Amino acid sequence: MTLNSEALSLPYNTSMSWLEILDYDANWSVARSRQACEQLESGEILVFRQLPFDLSKQDLEFLVSLRATDSRLHKNISYRPSEDRLRGFSGTAEETSRVHDVMRRYYGHVLDFVSRLLSPYAGKLQVDYASFRPLEEQGRDLPLHKKNDLLHVDAFPSRPTRGGRILRVFTNANPLVSRVWMVGPRFPELAGEFAVPAGLNRMSSTGGMRRQFFHTLSRVGLPIPDRSAYDEFMLHFHDWLKENTVFQGDTQKQTRLEFPPLSTWLVFTDGVPHAALSGQFALEQTFIIPSSTLVTPQMSPIRILETIAEKKLA
C-alpha cells in the first residue's frame, strides 16, 4: 500500500478499498471505536497486518497442518458457539477434541476483540458461526451459485437477519501466502444500479401470503426459515449478481486486494461485493449486528433498498 503525506497524519493507512488500523492499543478510545463502526458501516474494510488478538502459534500451526487432501476434512470446519458444536472434521477423538478447542478459543478471542474494537456493538452482537477454510480457493470446481471467486454480497438461506447486518472477521492463517480478494462497488452504488433490474420492486410487492405462511410454520416450531421480504431479495440478489456477466466483467469498478499472511480484516459482507480469488487456510467468525445497534443505520442495505422500493421490507 502506498503512503502519502496525508495518510501519515491519520491513525490508519488508507487505500481505495481498505483502511489499515495502526493505533489499536490499550488507549483505544470510545470515539475511535465509534469511528471504526461508521467506517465499516459505510463499506470500508478494516485491516490489521498482524493478529490483533491472542491466538497461539501452536494453534495456528496445528490448523495449517490439516492439509486439504486429508480425508478427515470437509471443505470447511465450522464451529457453532451457541451450541459449542464442531462440524466438518472426522478425525480421531483426540484430534477432534483439539480442533474443537482451537475453534472455541478462536471464537472467544474474536468476540473479545470485536467487543472492544467496536464498543457500540458490545453486548448486542448476535454470534453466528466460526469456520476454518483449509482448501485453496483458486481453481475450485463448484456450482455457479456456490463459487467463491464471483463477486457477491452475503445472505444466509437458513439464518435470515430481517435487516440485521452481517459482520465477518477473517484471519489469513497461512504463514507464507496472501489471500487474494476482488471487491466491487459498495452497496449504495450497487443497489442503485442493479436492485430494480434484479427484481426488487416485484419481490417487495408479491409473496406476502407466502411469507406469512412460512412465518406461521416457523412460529409453531417447524424448521422453516422465517424470511422477510428483505431476506428473500438478498438471497436472490446473491445469486443474481453471480449470474450477471456484465456485472462480473466490469473490471473498472473492481479492486484486487491481497491480505498478507497472518493478517486480520473486518467487513460487512452484505454491503461489500467480494470474491475470494486465491488463498488457503482462512479463519472466519461471523456476527449479526441488529439494525437498532448500528451507528449509521441509514447506510444499511435494508434502508437503502427500502428507499428504492418505497416500502418497508422487514
LUMNUMI-544304 format. One record per residue (C-alpha): residue number from 1; x, y, z; residue in one letter. Coordinates in pm, 1 decimal. Example, Ala and Ser with C-alpha at 12.3 -4.5 7.8 and 13.67 -1.06 7.14 Angstrom:
BEGIN
REC   k        u        v        w r
REC   1   1230.0   -450.0    780.0 A
REC   2   1367.0   -106.0    714.0 S
***
This chain:
BEGIN
REC   k        u        v        w r
REC   1      0.0      0.0      0.0 M
REC   2    141.4    338.8    -97.5 T
REC   3    152.2    602.6    173.5 L
REC   4    112.3    973.6    116.2 N
REC   5    174.6   1269.4    345.2 S
REC   6   -192.1   1296.7    437.3 E
REC   7   -215.5    929.0    532.0 A
REC   8     86.1    960.2    762.0 L
REC   9   -110.4   1202.2    984.8 S
REC  10   -400.4    959.4   1027.8 L
REC  11   -437.6    667.9   1274.6 P
REC  12   -473.8    436.6    976.2 Y
REC  13   -330.3    392.3    628.8 N
REC  14   -580.7    448.3    352.1 T
REC  15   -622.9    278.8     17.9 S
REC  16   -907.4    276.6   -231.0 M
REC  17  -1062.4    -28.7    -71.2 S
REC  18   -936.4    -75.6    282.9 W
REC  19   -819.5    104.3    595.7 L
REC  20   -522.1    -35.9    783.6 E
REC  21   -567.7     32.8   1155.4 I
REC  22   -244.3    147.8   1320.1 L
REC  23   -348.4    277.2   1661.6 D
REC  24   -534.7    -14.3   1819.6 Y
REC  25   -375.7    -46.3   2164.8 D
REC  26   -453.0     -6.6   2534.6 A
REC  27   -554.5    354.5   2472.0 N
REC  28   -825.3    268.8   2215.8 W
REC  29  -1096.9    525.5   2281.0 S
REC  30  -1475.7    528.1   2261.7 V
REC  31  -1452.3    793.3   1989.3 A
REC  32  -1218.8    578.3   1775.2 R
REC  33  -1441.0    278.0   1835.4 S
REC  34  -1744.9    467.4   1708.3 R
REC  35  -1545.5    592.4   1409.8 Q
REC  36  -1446.3    233.8   1325.8 A
REC  37  -1814.4    132.4   1332.6 C
REC  38  -1900.9    421.2   1099.7 E
REC  39  -1622.3    324.0    861.3 Q
REC  40  -1731.5    -39.6    848.2 L
REC  41  -2097.5     50.9    803.4 E
REC  42  -2007.6    279.4    511.4 S
REC  43  -1835.5     -9.0    330.3 G
REC  44  -1473.8     18.7    442.1 E
REC  45  -1264.8   -290.9    513.5 I
REC  46  -1059.5   -257.6    832.9 L
REC  47   -725.7   -438.1    817.3 V
REC  48   -468.4   -540.4   1079.7 F
REC  49   -141.9   -663.9    929.8 R
REC  50    -66.4   -857.1   1249.3 Q
REC  51   -301.8  -1054.3   1470.0 L
REC  52   -489.9   -803.9   1690.8 P
REC  53   -590.9  -1072.9   1942.0 F
REC  54   -426.9  -1367.3   2116.8 D
REC  55   -411.9  -1682.0   1907.1 L
REC  56   -115.3  -1902.2   1979.9 S
REC  57    143.2  -2000.5   1722.4 K
REC  58     81.1  -2362.1   1819.3 Q
REC  59   -290.4  -2336.1   1738.9 D
REC  60   -221.0  -2175.5   1401.0 L
REC  61     44.5  -2433.0   1311.2 E
REC  62   -191.6  -2714.1   1406.5 F
REC  63   -469.1  -2583.1   1180.3 L
REC  64   -234.4  -2536.3    886.7 V
REC  65   -108.9  -2891.9    935.6 S
REC  66   -459.8  -3014.2    845.0 L
REC  67   -396.4  -3047.8    472.6 R
REC  68   -683.9  -3023.8    229.8 A
REC  69   -612.4  -3371.7     90.1 T
REC  70   -670.8  -3519.9    434.1 D
REC  71   -982.0  -3739.2    432.0 S
REC  72  -1068.0  -3609.2    777.5 R
REC  73  -1151.3  -3266.6    633.1 L
REC  74  -1462.1  -3140.2    465.4 H
REC  75  -1448.3  -2816.4    261.6 K
REC  76  -1491.9  -2615.1    582.4 N
REC  77  -1460.3  -2686.5    950.7 I
REC  78  -1739.0  -2497.3   1126.6 S
REC  79  -1793.0  -2416.1   1492.8 Y
REC  80  -2130.8  -2312.9   1631.6 R
REC  81  -2063.8  -2118.6   1952.8 P
REC  82  -2424.6  -2117.4   2074.6 S
REC  83  -2419.0  -2499.0   2074.7 E
REC  84  -2043.9  -2544.1   2136.4 D
REC  85  -2058.1  -2779.4   1837.5 R
REC  86  -1793.5  -2865.7   1577.5 L
REC  87  -1879.0  -2984.4   1226.8 R
REC  88  -1676.9  -3075.0    917.5 G
REC  89  -1398.4  -3275.5   1081.5 F
REC  90  -1388.8  -3652.9   1129.4 S
REC  91  -1054.3  -3740.9   1282.8 G
REC  92   -978.6  -3942.1   1594.2 T
REC  93  -1139.0  -3842.6   1921.8 A
REC  94   -812.4  -3677.0   2030.6 E
REC  95   -775.1  -3484.9   1703.1 E
REC  96  -1138.2  -3376.7   1703.6 T
REC  97  -1111.0  -3256.2   2061.1 S
REC  98   -809.9  -3042.4   1974.9 R
REC  99   -973.6  -2889.5   1667.3 V
REC 100  -1279.5  -2818.0   1881.2 H
REC 101  -1066.1  -2647.2   2145.7 D
REC 102   -880.9  -2435.2   1888.6 V
REC 103  -1202.8  -2317.7   1724.5 M
REC 104  -1360.8  -2242.6   2062.5 R
REC 105  -1059.0  -2034.6   2160.7 R
REC 106  -1060.6  -1853.2   1826.3 Y
REC 107  -1425.9  -1760.4   1871.9 Y
REC 108  -1361.4  -1633.6   2225.5 G
REC 109  -1062.6  -1422.9   2120.8 H
REC 110  -1250.8  -1267.8   1829.2 V
REC 111  -1558.5  -1193.8   2041.9 L
REC 112  -1345.6  -1009.4   2298.7 D
REC 113  -1158.5   -825.2   2023.2 F
REC 114  -1470.9   -710.3   1838.6 V
REC 115  -1644.3   -607.9   2160.8 S
REC 116  -1353.1   -375.6   2237.3 R
REC 117  -1271.2   -255.9   1886.4 L
REC 118  -1638.5   -183.7   1810.7 L
REC 119  -1768.6    -99.3   2157.3 S
REC 120  -2109.0     37.2   2037.5 P
REC 121  -2186.6   -324.8   1940.5 Y
REC 122  -2062.1   -481.2   2265.2 A
REC 123  -2322.0   -693.3   2440.9 G
REC 124  -2555.2   -672.1   2139.7 K
REC 125  -2367.5   -891.9   1894.5 L
REC 126  -2561.8  -1192.1   1770.6 Q
REC 127  -2299.0  -1465.0   1745.8 V
REC 128  -2309.9  -1673.7   1429.3 D
REC 129  -2073.4  -1947.1   1307.4 Y
REC 130  -1695.0  -1961.1   1303.7 A
REC 131  -1513.5  -2153.9   1031.9 S
REC 132  -1175.7  -2272.0    915.2 F
REC 133  -1128.9  -2298.3    538.1 R
REC 134   -840.5  -2533.3    453.1 P
REC 135   -890.5  -2552.4     76.2 L
REC 136   -713.1  -2346.5   -187.6 E
REC 137   -971.4  -2110.2   -335.3 E
REC 138   -817.9  -2083.0   -679.5 Q
REC 139   -949.2  -2337.8   -926.6 G
REC 140  -1221.4  -2490.0   -710.8 R
REC 141  -1488.5  -2668.6   -916.3 D
REC 142  -1817.0  -2552.9   -764.2 L
REC 143  -2171.0  -2486.5   -889.4 P
REC 144  -2223.9  -2128.0  -1006.1 L
REC 145  -2414.8  -2006.5   -700.5 H
REC 146  -2156.5  -2158.8   -462.5 K
REC 147  -1847.4  -2023.2   -640.2 K
REC 148  -1642.8  -1801.3   -409.0 N
REC 149  -1448.3  -1639.4   -693.6 D
REC 150  -1752.6  -1449.3   -826.5 L
REC 151  -1846.9  -1114.5   -674.8 L
REC 152  -2144.9  -1136.3   -440.4 H
REC 153  -2298.6   -992.6   -126.0 V
REC 154  -2373.8  -1231.1    158.2 D
REC 155  -2711.2  -1365.9    266.4 A
REC 156  -2779.4  -1683.1    465.1 F
REC 157  -3056.0  -1920.2    343.5 P
REC 158  -3115.8  -2079.1    684.4 S
REC 159  -3039.9  -1777.0    906.3 R
REC 160  -3240.0  -1468.9    796.9 P
REC 161  -3129.3  -1140.1    952.3 T
REC 162  -3450.9   -938.8    897.5 R
REC 163  -3239.3   -631.2    828.5 G
REC 164  -2953.4   -700.7   1068.4 G
REC 165  -2607.2   -666.7    914.9 R
REC 166  -2354.4   -944.5    852.0 I
REC 167  -2017.4   -858.4   1007.4 L
REC 168  -1736.3  -1102.2    932.2 R
REC 169  -1387.2  -1119.4   1079.9 V
REC 170  -1131.2  -1302.3    863.7 F
REC 171   -780.4  -1415.4    954.4 T
REC 172   -532.3  -1540.9    696.1 N
REC 173   -381.4  -1830.4    891.7 A
REC 174   -140.3  -1906.7    608.2 N
REC 175    210.3  -1809.7    730.8 P
REC 176    353.1  -1770.9    379.5 L
REC 177     91.7  -1677.0    118.3 V
REC 178   -150.3  -1384.7     88.8 S
REC 179   -524.0  -1433.8     49.5 R
REC 180   -646.5  -1253.7   -262.6 V
REC 181   -987.2  -1091.9   -294.0 W
REC 182  -1164.7   -886.6   -554.0 M
REC 183  -1411.9   -624.7   -429.0 V
REC 184  -1668.5   -419.9   -617.8 G
REC 185  -1876.1   -103.5   -573.7 P
REC 186  -2028.6    -54.2   -230.2 R
REC 187  -2394.8   -119.8   -163.4 F
REC 188  -2541.6    226.9   -232.0 P
REC 189  -2395.6    225.4   -584.1 E
REC 190  -2457.2   -146.9   -631.4 L
REC 191  -2824.4   -128.0   -533.4 A
REC 192  -2878.4    196.3   -722.5 G
REC 193  -2768.9     29.0  -1044.8 E
REC 194  -2887.2   -329.2  -1003.2 F
REC 195  -3160.8   -368.0   -737.1 A
REC 196  -3450.4   -281.2   -967.9 V
REC 197  -3322.4   -488.5  -1264.2 P
REC 198  -3273.9   -776.0  -1018.2 A
REC 199  -3644.1   -761.7   -930.4 G
REC 200  -3662.9   -558.1   -607.4 L
REC 201  -3997.9   -396.3   -687.2 N
REC 202  -4157.7   -723.8   -788.6 R
REC 203  -4024.4   -910.8   -486.4 M
REC 204  -4123.8   -636.3   -242.5 S
REC 205  -4480.6   -630.2   -381.4 S
REC 206  -4551.5  -1003.4   -408.9 T
REC 207  -4504.9  -1304.1   -188.4 G
REC 208  -4668.5  -1157.6    124.0 G
REC 209  -4904.1  -1453.8    168.6 M
REC 210  -4617.5  -1696.5    106.4 R
REC 211  -4402.6  -1525.7    371.6 R
REC 212  -4695.5  -1524.0    616.7 Q
REC 213  -4743.5  -1896.6    559.4 F
REC 214  -4377.8  -1972.8    629.5 F
REC 215  -4381.5  -1734.0    926.9 H
REC 216  -4669.9  -1935.2   1075.1 T
REC 217  -4486.0  -2265.0   1019.2 L
REC 218  -4175.9  -2119.4   1182.8 S
REC 219  -4374.6  -1997.6   1483.7 R
REC 220  -4514.1  -2346.2   1552.0 V
REC 221  -4164.5  -2492.2   1563.8 G
REC 222  -4109.5  -2633.0   1217.0 L
REC 223  -3753.8  -2583.8   1078.7 P
REC 224  -3864.6  -2324.1    822.8 I
REC 225  -3661.3  -2000.9    794.0 P
REC 226  -3885.0  -1702.3    873.1 D
REC 227  -3762.4  -1472.7    596.1 R
REC 228  -3869.2  -1114.1    547.6 S
REC 229  -3901.5   -954.6    203.7 A
REC 230  -3553.0   -815.3    264.8 Y
REC 231  -3406.8  -1162.4    326.8 D
REC 232  -3581.8  -1303.5     20.5 E
REC 233  -3441.8  -1028.4   -200.1 F
REC 234  -3087.7  -1051.5    -61.5 M
REC 235  -3078.3  -1428.0   -122.3 L
REC 236  -3197.7  -1366.1   -476.9 H
REC 237  -2951.7  -1077.6   -522.2 F
REC 238  -2660.2  -1301.5   -412.7 H
REC 239  -2740.4  -1544.3   -694.8 D
REC 240  -2838.0  -1277.0   -946.9 W
REC 241  -2503.5  -1097.8   -911.4 L
REC 242  -2312.8  -1421.8   -964.6 K
REC 243  -2517.3  -1491.6  -1278.2 E
REC 244  -2474.2  -1140.8  -1420.4 N
REC 245  -2182.4  -1147.5  -1664.5 T
REC 246  -2198.7   -769.6  -1720.5 V
REC 247  -2150.8   -701.4  -1350.4 F
REC 248  -1881.7   -968.3  -1311.5 Q
REC 249  -1693.2   -838.3  -1615.4 G
REC 250  -1691.1   -467.2  -1522.5 D
REC 251  -1327.1   -459.7  -1414.2 T
REC 252  -1318.5    -78.3  -1397.9 Q
REC 253  -1529.4    -99.0  -1080.4 K
REC 254  -1331.6   -382.0   -922.5 Q
REC 255  -1027.1   -370.2   -697.9 T
REC 256   -789.1   -656.0   -623.6 R
REC 257   -677.4   -687.4   -259.8 L
REC 258   -403.2   -903.7   -112.8 E
REC 259   -432.4   -975.3    258.6 F
REC 260    -86.9  -1065.8    391.7 P
REC 261     -3.9  -1381.0    587.7 P
REC 262   -138.4  -1367.9    945.9 L
REC 263   -338.8  -1050.1    879.4 S
REC 264   -694.9   -996.3   1001.8 T
REC 265   -970.9   -792.3    836.0 W
REC 266  -1327.9   -696.9    919.1 L
REC 267  -1603.5   -622.0    667.9 V
REC 268  -1981.1   -606.4    641.4 F
REC 269  -2012.3   -865.4    366.3 T
REC 270  -2377.5   -782.7    299.8 D
REC 271  -2267.4   -440.8    176.5 G
REC 272  -1932.3   -505.6      6.2 V
REC 273  -1938.5   -726.5   -305.5 P
REC 274  -1643.0   -960.0   -268.0 H
REC 275  -1485.6  -1266.2   -425.7 A
REC 276  -1207.6  -1491.9   -295.9 A
REC 277   -970.7  -1549.5   -587.6 L
REC 278   -696.0  -1744.8   -414.2 S
REC 279   -563.8  -1839.3    -74.4 G
REC 280   -563.4  -2133.9    164.0 Q
REC 281   -613.2  -2166.0    539.5 F
REC 282   -850.4  -1888.0    645.8 A
REC 283  -1027.5  -1847.2    977.6 L
REC 284  -1355.3  -1657.0    995.6 E
REC 285  -1608.0  -1553.8   1258.9 Q
REC 286  -1949.8  -1411.1   1172.5 T
REC 287  -2168.9  -1180.1   1380.2 F
REC 288  -2512.0  -1035.3   1307.6 I
REC 289  -2547.5   -670.6   1412.0 I
REC 290  -2912.4   -577.8   1478.5 P
REC 291  -3040.5   -268.6   1298.2 S
REC 292  -3107.7    -95.3   1631.1 S
REC 293  -2738.4   -129.0   1725.6 T
REC 294  -2590.9     29.8   1412.0 L
REC 295  -2421.3    369.3   1439.2 V
REC 296  -2537.0    475.8   1091.8 T
REC 297  -2849.9    267.6   1022.1 P
REC 298  -2928.7    479.2    715.7 Q
REC 299  -2627.5    317.8    545.9 M
REC 300  -2755.4    -37.1    594.9 S
REC 301  -2865.6   -237.6    289.8 P
REC 302  -3222.5   -267.7    416.6 I
REC 303  -3263.5    110.3    446.0 R
REC 304  -3112.4    163.9    100.9 I
REC 305  -3342.2    -97.6    -53.5 L
REC 306  -3645.9     41.8    128.4 E
REC 307  -3570.0    387.6    -10.7 T
REC 308  -3552.9    245.4   -362.9 I
REC 309  -3865.1     29.6   -321.8 A
REC 310  -4052.0    299.6   -126.2 E
REC 311  -4182.7     44.8    123.6 K
REC 312  -4080.8   -149.8    432.0 K
REC 313  -3906.4   -480.1    367.0 L
REC 314  -3898.7   -625.2    720.3 A
***
